[in-house]
């Protein structure tokens, strides 16, 4: 029993949940988020009843997938939090915070467009990862005062939309230079 007096999920329940998430992630990436619950369950090798046991709605599945996709960004944010130099911490999140490859980024965007709840979840995930380092660098006087975490997220997305790694690096350097507060 857990501390709250509830049993931990059985191994098959954990395995089935993971299979559903993995199958949905792959299926949504290949076929788009309009795929039916039945098709997702079938590709995971489980029945629709098992799907509903884990996710009461397709929207709940989407919210969990968004959360899964953000794991790499959470690791980058944790690394930045442990970085002593404020600007280096900010640069770490800015240049590596979108830890998704192009296909995963397209999937994240597509999932965010499936519902108002998903859009808000995507926004909250992004802002929660960027706000601490943005506030930190602004409070140290190194970031322009008129720049918000939402602005930083938009600039990060702008850089991530470039066509190749070389262009992305140049775009990031130019944007970082423009974001830095210039003391007179």
Backbone bond lengths (Angstrom), bond angles and torsions (degrees), N, CA, C in turn:
res aa  C-N    CA-C-N  psi(-1)  N-CA   C-N-CA  omega(-1)  CA-C   N-CA-C  phi
1 X - - - 1.462 - - 1.524 110.02 -
2 X 1.316 115.41 147.11 1.454 120.65 177.75 1.520 109.31 -82.75
3 X 1.312 115.43 174.66 1.467 120.83 -178.82 1.524 111.50 -59.62
4 X 1.310 117.63 -31.24 1.466 121.05 -178.63 1.523 111.84 -84.42
5 X 1.342 117.44 1.61 1.449 120.63 177.89 1.516 113.63 87.58
6 X 1.338 118.20 6.19 1.450 121.29 177.73 1.522 109.71 -103.24
7 X 1.313 114.28 150.98 1.455 118.76 176.97 1.517 110.54 -73.78
8 X 1.316 114.49 147.58 1.462 119.13 171.74 1.524 107.47 -69.28
9 X 1.332 117.75 150.53 1.469 118.75 179.24 1.528 110.88 -60.76
10 X 1.320 114.84 147.59 1.460 119.86 176.27 1.530 109.01 -65.39
11 X 1.320 115.36 158.11 1.478 120.49 -179.27 1.522 111.38 -60.26
12 X 1.322 117.37 -38.71 1.467 119.33 -179.62 1.535 111.01 -68.20
13 X 1.337 117.49 -32.06 1.460 120.43 177.20 1.530 110.56 -67.49
14 X 1.323 115.93 -44.13 1.466 120.65 178.17 1.531 109.58 -62.36
15 X 1.333 115.86 -44.82 1.468 121.25 -179.69 1.534 110.51 -62.35
16 X 1.331 117.98 -45.32 1.465 120.91 -179.43 1.526 111.77 -64.62
17 X 1.317 117.11 -39.57 1.466 120.48 178.20 1.521 109.78 -61.84
18 X 1.347 115.84 -45.23 1.460 120.30 -179.97 1.527 110.39 -64.17
19 X 1.332 116.86 -40.80 1.468 120.83 178.44 1.528 110.58 -61.43
20 X 1.317 116.83 -41.85 1.468 120.23 178.50 1.534 111.08 -63.99
21 X 1.307 116.63 -45.23 1.469 119.70 179.15 1.521 111.10 -62.75
22 X 1.317 116.73 -45.84 1.469 120.42 -179.06 1.529 111.27 -65.41
23 X 1.329 116.25 -43.04 1.468 120.03 179.92 1.528 110.21 -64.89
24 X 1.315 117.46 -42.81 1.463 121.11 179.60 1.524 110.62 -64.26
25 X 1.305 115.94 -42.29 1.475 119.99 -179.88 1.529 110.12 -59.36
26 X 1.311 116.39 -47.86 1.459 121.30 -179.99 1.531 110.74 -67.09
27 X 1.308 117.14 -46.71 1.471 121.02 -177.90 1.530 111.15 -64.50
28 X 1.316 117.69 -43.34 1.464 120.54 178.87 1.522 110.73 -64.79
29 X 1.320 117.40 -38.70 1.468 120.97 179.18 1.528 110.69 -64.72
30 X 1.334 116.20 -37.67 1.466 120.31 -177.29 1.525 112.98 -84.33
31 X 1.345 117.14 -38.35 1.462 120.52 -170.56 1.519 114.34 -118.74
32 X 1.315 117.95 -4.84 1.454 120.79 -179.29 1.508 112.59 92.68
33 X 1.318 116.54 161.90 1.474 121.11 -174.24 1.523 115.21 -77.60
34 X 1.327 118.56 2.11 1.461 120.00 178.46 1.524 112.75 -83.05
35 X 1.300 116.71 0.15 1.459 122.60 -179.30 1.530 110.40 -58.34
36 X 1.311 116.57 143.88 1.468 120.90 -177.27 1.526 111.38 -76.63
37 X 1.320 114.76 158.60 1.467 121.73 175.68 1.529 109.94 -60.13
38 X 1.298 116.69 -41.01 1.469 120.80 -179.88 1.527 110.79 -61.01
39 X 1.331 117.29 -42.58 1.467 121.30 179.72 1.530 110.69 -65.48
40 X 1.323 116.40 -38.89 1.475 120.21 178.41 1.526 109.42 -65.32
41 X 1.326 116.70 -47.93 1.469 120.90 179.83 1.525 110.47 -60.24
42 X 1.322 116.96 -43.66 1.462 121.33 179.68 1.526 110.90 -61.44
43 X 1.333 117.37 -43.97 1.474 119.76 -179.38 1.532 111.24 -68.93
44 X 1.334 117.17 -22.77 1.470 120.76 176.43 1.528 111.26 -85.87
45 X 1.324 116.15 -9.16 1.463 119.92 -179.91 1.518 112.99 78.28
46 X 1.341 116.35 27.06 1.467 121.11 177.92 1.529 108.15 -130.96
47 X 1.309 115.82 170.81 1.457 120.65 178.01 1.520 111.82 -89.94
48 X 1.325 115.13 166.13 1.465 120.51 178.82 1.530 111.40 -60.32
49 X 1.330 117.41 -33.35 1.467 120.82 178.63 1.530 110.33 -61.27
50 X 1.320 116.39 -41.54 1.470 120.44 177.69 1.525 109.79 -64.04
51 X 1.328 116.70 -40.29 1.467 120.07 176.48 1.526 109.74 -55.62
52 X 1.334 116.13 -52.87 1.467 120.81 -176.50 1.534 112.52 -65.11
53 X 1.315 117.35 -26.91 1.459 120.35 176.22 1.537 110.27 -64.12
54 X 1.322 116.43 -33.74 1.465 121.11 -177.54 1.529 112.89 -94.52
55 X 1.323 116.64 -34.43 1.462 121.69 -176.24 1.521 108.29 -136.28
56 X 1.332 117.82 107.11 1.467 120.12 -176.97 1.530 113.47 -59.04
57 X 1.337 116.44 -26.65 1.459 121.09 179.28 1.530 108.95 -142.10
58 X 1.304 114.91 163.68 1.463 119.68 175.21 1.528 109.89 -63.98
59 X 1.323 116.91 -34.51 1.462 120.99 178.26 1.532 110.93 -60.99
60 X 1.332 117.15 -37.97 1.473 120.33 176.97 1.526 110.25 -62.63
61 X 1.315 117.14 -40.56 1.461 121.32 176.48 1.534 109.81 -60.51
62 X 1.304 117.04 -45.50 1.460 121.95 179.99 1.529 110.54 -59.82
63 X 1.321 117.51 -43.35 1.467 121.13 179.44 1.525 110.60 -61.44
64 X 1.320 116.99 -41.01 1.468 120.73 178.65 1.527 111.14 -68.05
65 X 1.324 116.68 -37.43 1.466 119.62 177.67 1.529 110.72 -65.44
66 X 1.315 117.45 -41.51 1.470 120.27 176.73 1.520 110.32 -58.67
67 X 1.316 115.18 -42.77 1.458 120.36 179.10 1.534 110.81 -63.39
68 X 1.329 116.83 -43.34 1.466 121.56 176.95 1.530 111.11 -59.67
69 X 1.325 115.90 -44.50 1.469 119.96 -178.35 1.525 112.00 -63.65
70 X 1.322 117.75 -22.78 1.464 121.70 -177.88 1.531 113.58 -85.81
71 X 1.324 118.20 -3.45 1.472 120.49 -176.86 1.524 113.35 -57.04
72 X 1.320 118.13 -43.95 1.462 120.86 179.87 1.525 111.62 -62.94
73 X 1.322 116.46 -40.74 1.464 120.71 178.26 1.527 110.98 -65.11
74 X 1.329 116.93 -34.74 1.467 120.12 177.01 1.531 110.80 -63.70
75 X 1.328 116.53 -39.82 1.469 120.07 177.85 1.529 110.77 -64.03
76 X 1.323 116.92 -40.90 1.473 120.68 177.85 1.531 109.67 -64.30
77 X 1.315 118.04 -43.16 1.473 121.57 179.79 1.525 110.75 -63.47
78 X 1.331 117.44 -38.59 1.466 120.84 177.85 1.530 110.29 -65.82
79 X 1.321 116.55 -40.46 1.462 120.31 176.80 1.528 110.30 -62.10
80 X 1.312 116.65 -42.96 1.469 121.08 179.12 1.522 110.91 -63.58
81 X 1.317 117.15 -39.31 1.467 120.47 179.58 1.521 111.24 -61.52
82 X 1.328 116.89 -29.87 1.467 121.13 179.20 1.523 113.03 -86.45
83 X 1.323 118.07 -4.43 1.459 122.76 -179.77 1.521 109.05 -81.10
84 X 1.312 116.57 129.05 1.467 121.70 -175.34 1.525 111.99 -70.01
85 X 1.305 117.75 -47.39 1.465 122.06 -176.72 1.533 109.53 -74.61
86 X 1.340 116.52 125.22 1.457 121.79 -175.76 1.532 112.50 -60.63
87 X 1.340 116.96 -46.39 1.459 119.50 -178.20 1.532 111.18 -67.99
88 X 1.320 117.35 -38.15 1.469 120.35 177.03 1.530 110.69 -62.72
89 X 1.323 116.44 -38.74 1.464 120.40 177.33 1.526 110.00 -62.91
90 X 1.322 116.53 -45.44 1.461 121.32 178.96 1.526 110.80 -63.04
91 X 1.329 116.63 -44.89 1.466 121.28 179.49 1.540 110.66 -61.07
92 X 1.330 116.81 -38.18 1.460 120.81 178.46 1.523 110.95 -59.67
93 X 1.326 116.80 -48.75 1.460 120.17 179.60 1.528 110.31 -67.25
94 X 1.313 116.84 -41.37 1.465 120.52 -177.18 1.526 111.90 -63.77
95 X 1.311 116.99 -42.30 1.462 120.15 -174.63 1.526 113.49 -90.21
96 X 1.328 117.40 -24.06 1.464 119.42 -175.70 1.525 113.37 -124.43
97 X 1.334 116.90 -1.37 1.462 120.97 -174.58 1.515 114.09 -64.22
98 X 1.311 116.72 -31.05 1.455 118.87 174.56 1.516 106.29 -89.12
99 X 1.311 115.42 85.44 1.465 121.99 -173.39 1.524 112.22 -81.26
100 X 1.314 116.87 10.78 1.454 120.93 -178.95 1.523 110.93 -90.02
101 X 1.319 116.05 145.82 1.456 118.50 171.69 1.530 107.69 -78.43
102 X 1.324 117.22 176.39 1.468 120.39 -174.81 1.532 112.94 -59.15
103 X 1.321 117.58 -41.20 1.471 120.85 -179.90 1.533 110.63 -65.95
104 X 1.338 116.68 -42.30 1.471 120.01 179.23 1.526 110.89 -67.14
105 X 1.316 117.21 -36.40 1.460 120.97 177.94 1.533 110.47 -65.04
106 X 1.324 116.49 -41.77 1.473 120.07 176.08 1.524 110.22 -62.69
107 X 1.345 116.61 -40.23 1.456 120.54 178.71 1.531 110.66 -64.27
108 X 1.333 117.18 -46.16 1.465 121.47 178.49 1.531 109.40 -55.89
109 X 1.333 116.60 -47.79 1.471 120.73 179.64 1.525 111.67 -61.53
110 X 1.324 116.43 -44.16 1.463 120.13 -179.25 1.529 110.70 -64.48
111 X 1.321 116.68 -41.80 1.467 119.88 179.22 1.526 111.05 -65.03
112 X 1.325 116.92 -37.07 1.474 120.24 178.78 1.525 111.80 -64.53
113 X 1.316 117.20 -23.33 1.467 121.04 -179.65 1.529 113.33 -89.75
114 X 1.333 118.02 2.85 1.472 119.68 -177.25 1.524 113.21 -78.65
115 X 1.324 117.89 -24.02 1.471 120.55 179.26 1.524 109.26 -164.82
116 X 1.315 115.26 163.47 1.468 119.87 176.57 1.532 109.98 -62.20
117 X 1.325 116.00 -37.95 1.469 120.44 178.61 1.526 111.61 -63.29
118 X 1.328 116.40 -41.93 1.465 120.62 178.94 1.526 110.69 -67.11
119 X 1.325 117.05 -40.33 1.462 120.49 178.03 1.526 110.11 -61.12
120 X 1.315 116.35 -43.59 1.469 120.45 179.19 1.523 110.62 -66.35
121 X 1.327 117.47 -40.14 1.472 121.12 177.98 1.531 110.18 -61.02
122 X 1.327 116.76 -46.16 1.459 120.49 178.34 1.522 111.87 -60.42
123 X 1.328 116.14 -42.90 1.469 120.52 178.63 1.521 110.98 -64.15
124 X 1.326 116.82 -44.62 1.464 120.72 -179.51 1.529 112.12 -63.94
125 X 1.314 117.01 -40.99 1.465 120.58 177.37 1.525 109.61 -59.94
126 X 1.318 115.45 -50.11 1.466 120.60 -177.72 1.521 111.49 -60.83
127 X 1.313 116.42 -50.13 1.468 120.45 -177.23 1.527 111.12 -66.04
128 X 1.329 117.53 -37.24 1.476 119.21 -179.37 1.526 111.90 -65.50
129 X 1.315 117.29 -27.67 1.459 120.52 179.65 1.521 112.39 -85.16
130 X 1.322 116.80 -27.58 1.465 120.91 -176.17 1.524 112.50 -94.43
131 X 1.321 117.91 -32.97 1.466 121.13 -174.48 1.531 113.74 -58.07
132 X 1.327 120.40 -47.71 1.473 118.03 -177.09 1.536 113.79 -57.93
133 X 1.315 116.95 -44.38 1.462 118.85 -178.50 1.526 111.02 -74.77
134 X 1.335 117.45 -31.28 1.465 120.80 177.04 1.526 109.83 -67.09
135 X 1.324 117.14 -46.32 1.472 120.52 177.45 1.523 110.62 -61.49
136 X 1.307 115.79 -42.29 1.471 120.79 -178.83 1.527 111.24 -60.11
137 X 1.313 116.94 -48.50 1.463 119.46 -176.70 1.534 111.05 -73.36
138 X 1.328 117.65 -31.47 1.468 119.92 176.15 1.525 109.90 -67.95
139 X 1.347 117.14 -43.44 1.466 121.25 179.78 1.523 112.54 -64.38
140 X 1.319 116.88 -25.44 1.465 119.89 177.48 1.528 111.44 -82.94
141 X 1.337 116.82 -3.49 1.459 120.91 178.22 1.521 114.21 84.11
142 X 1.322 116.91 9.27 1.465 119.59 -176.58 1.531 113.86 -94.95
143 X 1.318 117.53 -15.05 1.463 121.59 -179.10 1.521 109.26 -109.68
144 X 1.315 116.04 142.13 1.470 120.13 176.31 1.528 108.97 -53.00
145 X 1.311 116.65 137.74 1.468 122.07 -176.62 1.529 112.80 -68.46
146 X 1.325 117.52 -24.11 1.463 120.45 -175.81 1.532 113.22 -87.73
147 X 1.315 117.72 6.50 1.462 121.96 -176.87 1.529 109.85 -101.70
148 X 1.330 116.09 127.65 1.460 121.75 179.09 1.535 109.92 -101.74
149 X 1.321 115.54 169.93 1.468 120.40 175.88 1.530 110.42 -61.75
150 X 1.332 117.41 -36.41 1.460 120.70 177.11 1.520 110.78 -63.67
151 X 1.344 117.10 -38.41 1.467 120.82 176.45 1.530 110.31 -63.29
152 X 1.328 115.99 -44.29 1.465 120.77 179.78 1.525 109.63 -60.79
153 X 1.328 117.02 -43.18 1.466 120.65 178.74 1.530 110.29 -60.33
154 X 1.327 117.11 -41.96 1.469 120.74 179.50 1.528 110.58 -64.28
155 X 1.321 117.20 -41.31 1.469 120.38 178.69 1.526 111.07 -66.74
156 X 1.329 116.46 -38.62 1.468 119.65 177.28 1.520 110.36 -61.72
157 X 1.334 116.01 -43.67 1.463 120.20 179.00 1.521 110.66 -64.55
158 X 1.324 116.58 -37.19 1.450 120.53 178.25 1.532 109.85 -60.11
159 X 1.304 116.41 -47.47 1.468 120.60 179.47 1.519 110.81 -64.65
160 X 1.321 117.33 -39.58 1.463 121.06 -178.68 1.522 112.63 -69.38
161 X 1.331 117.33 -17.17 1.472 119.73 -178.79 1.526 112.74 -85.49
162 X 1.321 117.54 -1.10 1.458 120.00 179.65 1.525 110.42 -68.19
163 X 1.324 115.62 164.70 1.466 119.99 -170.12 1.524 115.23 -80.84
164 X 1.313 118.37 -23.95 1.470 118.71 -179.53 1.529 110.73 -151.78
165 X 1.325 115.78 171.59 1.470 121.91 -174.38 1.531 111.44 -63.31
166 X 1.313 118.34 -39.30 1.472 121.03 -179.77 1.527 110.10 -62.58
167 X 1.314 116.22 -48.42 1.459 120.69 179.90 1.534 110.73 -64.28
168 X 1.324 116.71 -38.23 1.469 120.80 178.28 1.531 110.57 -62.22
169 X 1.327 116.85 -43.14 1.464 120.50 178.61 1.518 112.22 -61.52
170 X 1.318 116.61 -43.34 1.472 120.68 178.33 1.522 109.91 -63.76
171 X 1.319 116.86 -46.40 1.466 121.08 -179.89 1.527 110.86 -60.33
172 X 1.320 116.67 -43.52 1.471 119.74 178.85 1.526 111.21 -62.29
173 X 1.321 117.36 -44.18 1.481 120.07 179.98 1.524 111.16 -62.44
174 X 1.324 117.68 -42.87 1.468 121.24 179.85 1.531 109.83 -65.01
175 X 1.313 117.26 -45.53 1.459 120.58 179.99 1.524 111.49 -64.52
176 X 1.320 117.75 -42.56 1.471 120.85 178.56 1.526 110.73 -61.67
177 X 1.315 116.95 -40.20 1.471 120.35 178.04 1.522 109.89 -61.92
178 X 1.326 117.32 -42.30 1.459 121.28 179.66 1.527 113.14 -70.73
179 X 1.319 117.91 -27.08 1.463 121.19 -179.89 1.521 112.87 -80.14
180 X 1.308 116.01 -25.34 1.458 119.72 -176.01 1.531 110.79 -70.47
181 X 1.312 115.23 135.64 1.467 120.36 177.38 1.510 108.54 -69.52
182 X 1.298 115.77 134.52 1.460 120.38 178.75 1.512 108.20 -108.02
183 X 1.304 114.93 113.22 1.472 120.36 -178.27 1.514 109.90 -81.65
184 X 1.296 115.04 136.18 1.481 120.64 179.89 1.493 111.53 -91.82
